[in-house]
Amino acid sequence: MIGDDKDSGFFSKSNDLRNRILFTIFILSIYRLGTYIPLPGIDPESLKTLMESQQRGLMGMLNIFSGGAVKRMAIFALGIMPYISSSIIMQLLTGVSETFKNLKNQGEIGRKKITQYTRYGTVLLATVQGYGVSVGLENSGVVVIDSSIYFKLTTVITLVAGTIFLMWLGEQITQRGIGNGISLIIFSGIVAEIPRALASTFELGRTGALSASTIIFIFSLIFITVGFIVFIERSVRKILINYPRRQMGTKIYGGESSHLPLKINTAGVIPAIFASALLLLPITFSNFGFSDTETFIDISSLFAQGKPLYMLLYASGIIFFSFFYTSIVFNPKETAENLRKHGGYIPGIRPGERTAYFIEDILTKLTTIGALYLTVVCLMPEFLISKYPIPFYLGGTSVLIVVVVAMDTVSQVQTRMMSQQYESLIKKTKFGK
């Protein structure tokens, strides 16, 4: 009977992991289906013609993060970007506003309030962006079948509802599936469009728009970039931690050593996503044909791929969010205090404030390297894309998101599998087997 209970527990854990994976796939399938459901009142042929001329610069980037929904002007055209933009605003407020700092320090209750404010901000941003999309589509003159207030209202409601639904899907994946829901939604959108991007690239080679040597060079660069990303993401700086020996009665405790691992890129893929989200905000006003004035046209042209302003703002955003997000997720003072409480110390460094300064210094150097790495990976391929008619989905940002999110998801799966094995081993030990 004991053996039956043990086996049933193990298989239930295995079934839980399998169910989480299947649930994640199911939710992502729903998302992909939604990217093919068009907005009401849109002429598909006119839309296709319009979008073919708008696939560079910020429009192409927005299409990436929406999984191709922008090109098809689907109900998920805004994607998850309003939620990400709202999250950026809330995190910035927690860094500068005492009210939000206090909310953050309140634990679970404060976290729930911040999450609630983030959702309100998502609805507000999605409404503004949805209205911009509706006005832009009407001003195009050929896409909308019947321009009226009813079309504007329907478009705004549909797009806002689509974004809220995506936000809910992401939360469901995080709670009941595997991996981070928001990241996986962006990941699935990019992965689903990559085969089409590859086919388009080979078609360019067949027609002579790209030479064979150029295609080989491009794919070689992609493979090198993937290897470089994996190497950096796996790299850590280990800080030696010693624990003093303590004698209690006849027994001696402690005396062992461990390591404090610090990743080179602590922020992960977040800086690239956040920087992209900020760059995408002006698209509401300038990239949907919102205005035909020379001012808007000039501004839009500055945000094209390979342009200095586009590169400068993108790089600045990545570097800023690398340091900002690292400061949020890792607190050197808190780490130093925890080490002091548990009797741990860094050899040659006094516990407490000196330890905090030491860890902060190393973390700053690592974050600088990580920020430069993200900047190079995200921007270098953009020069190629601006020079050659390469699909946006083969750019550095896309490759970075796909590789990092895939690594994080696989790591979570492995962690759950390891925990199942350890639980099974503990049970065997308890029962003397």
ZIZI-V279813 format. One record per backbone hydrogen bond with DSSP energy under -0.5 kcal/mol. CO is the residue of the C=O (numbers start at 0). NH is the residue of the N-H. If there is no record, write none. Layout:
CO_NH / CO_NH
//
This chain:
0_4 / 1_5 / 2_6 / 3_7 / 4_8 / 5_9 / 6_10 / 7_11 / 8_12 / 9_13 / 10_14 / 11_15 / 12_16 / 13_17 / 14_18 / 15_19 / 16_20 / 17_21 / 18_22 / 19_23 / 20_24 / 21_25 / 22_26 / 23_27 / 24_28 / 25_29 / 26_30 / 27_31 / 28_32 / 29_33 / 30_34 / 32_35 / 33_36 / 33_74 / 33_75 / 35_37 / 36_74 / 38_41 / 40_144 / 41_43 / 42_46 / 43_47 / 44_48 / 45_49 / 46_50 / 47_51 / 48_52 / 49_52 / 50_53 / 55_58 / 55_59 / 56_60 / 57_61 / 58_62 / 59_63 / 60_64 / 61_65 / 62_67 / 63_66 / 64_79 / 65_68 / 67_71 / 68_72 / 68_73 / 69_72 / 72_38 / 73_76 / 75_78 / 77_80 / 79_83 / 80_84 / 81_85 / 82_86 / 83_87 / 84_88 / 85_89 / 86_90 / 87_91 / 88_92 / 89_93 / 90_94 / 91_95 / 92_96 / 96_100 / 97_101 / 98_102 / 99_103 / 100_104 / 101_105 / 102_105 / 103_106 / 105_108 / 106_110 / 107_111 / 108_112 / 109_113 / 110_114 / 111_115 / 112_116 / 113_117 / 114_118 / 115_119 / 116_120 / 117_121 / 118_122 / 119_123 / 120_124 / 121_125 / 122_126 / 123_127 / 124_128 / 125_129 / 126_130 / 127_131 / 128_132 / 129_133 / 130_134 / 131_135 / 132_136 / 133_137 / 134_138 / 135_139 / 136_143 / 137_140 / 142_42 / 147_151 / 148_152 / 149_153 / 150_154 / 151_155 / 152_156 / 153_157 / 154_158 / 155_159 / 156_160 / 157_161 / 158_162 / 159_163 / 160_164 / 161_165 / 162_166 / 163_167 / 164_168 / 165_169 / 166_170 / 167_171 / 168_172 / 169_173 / 170_174 / 171_175 / 171_176 / 172_176 / 178_180 / 179_183 / 180_184 / 181_185 / 182_186 / 183_187 / 184_188 / 185_189 / 186_190 / 187_191 / 188_192 / 189_192 / 189_193 / 190_194 / 192_196 / 193_197 / 194_198 / 195_199 / 196_200 / 197_201 / 198_202 / 199_203 / 200_204 / 201_205 / 202_206 / 203_207 / 203_208 / 203_209 / 210_214 / 211_215 / 212_216 / 213_217 / 214_218 / 215_219 / 216_220 / 217_221 / 218_222 / 219_223 / 220_224 / 221_225 / 222_226 / 223_227 / 224_228 / 225_229 / 226_230 / 227_231 / 228_232 / 229_233 / 230_234 / 231_234 / 234_263 / 235_237 / 236_238 / 236_261 / 237_239 / 238_259 / 240_257 / 241_344 / 242_254 / 243_254 / 245_247 / 245_252 / 246_248 / 247_250 / 250_247 / 252_245 / 255_242 / 257_240 / 258_260 / 259_238 / 260_262 / 261_236 / 262_265 / 263_265 / 263_369 / 264_267 / 266_269 / 268_272 / 269_273 / 270_274 / 271_275 / 272_276 / 273_277 / 274_278 / 275_279 / 276_280 / 277_280 / 279_282 / 280_283 / 281_284 / 281_285 / 282_286 / 292_296 / 293_297 / 294_298 / 295_299 / 296_300 / 297_301 / 298_302 / 299_302 / 300_303 / 301_309 / 303_306 / 306_310 / 307_311 / 308_312 / 309_313 / 310_314 / 311_315 / 312_316 / 313_317 / 314_318 / 315_319 / 316_320 / 317_321 / 318_322 / 319_323 / 320_324 / 321_325 / 322_326 / 323_327 / 324_328 / 325_329 / 329_331 / 330_334 / 331_335 / 332_336 / 333_337 / 334_338 / 335_339 / 336_340 / 337_341 / 338_343 / 339_342 / 342_243 / 344_241 / 344_346 / 345_348 / 349_354 / 350_352 / 351_355 / 352_356 / 353_357 / 354_358 / 355_359 / 356_360 / 357_361 / 358_362 / 359_363 / 360_364 / 361_365 / 362_366 / 363_367 / 364_368 / 365_369 / 366_370 / 367_371 / 368_372 / 369_373 / 370_374 / 371_375 / 372_376 / 373_377 / 374_378 / 375_379 / 376_380 / 377_396 / 378_381 / 378_382 / 379_382 / 379_383 / 380_384 / 381_385 / 382_386 / 383_387 / 387_389 / 390_393 / 391_394 / 394_398 / 395_399 / 396_400 / 397_401 / 398_402 / 399_403 / 400_404 / 401_405 / 402_406 / 403_407 / 404_408 / 405_409 / 406_410 / 407_411 / 408_412 / 409_413 / 410_414 / 411_415 / 412_416 / 413_417 / 414_418 / 415_419 / 416_420 / 417_421 / 418_422 / 419_423 / 420_424 / 421_425 / 422_426 / 423_427 / 424_428 / 425_429 / 426_430 / 427_432 / 428_431
//
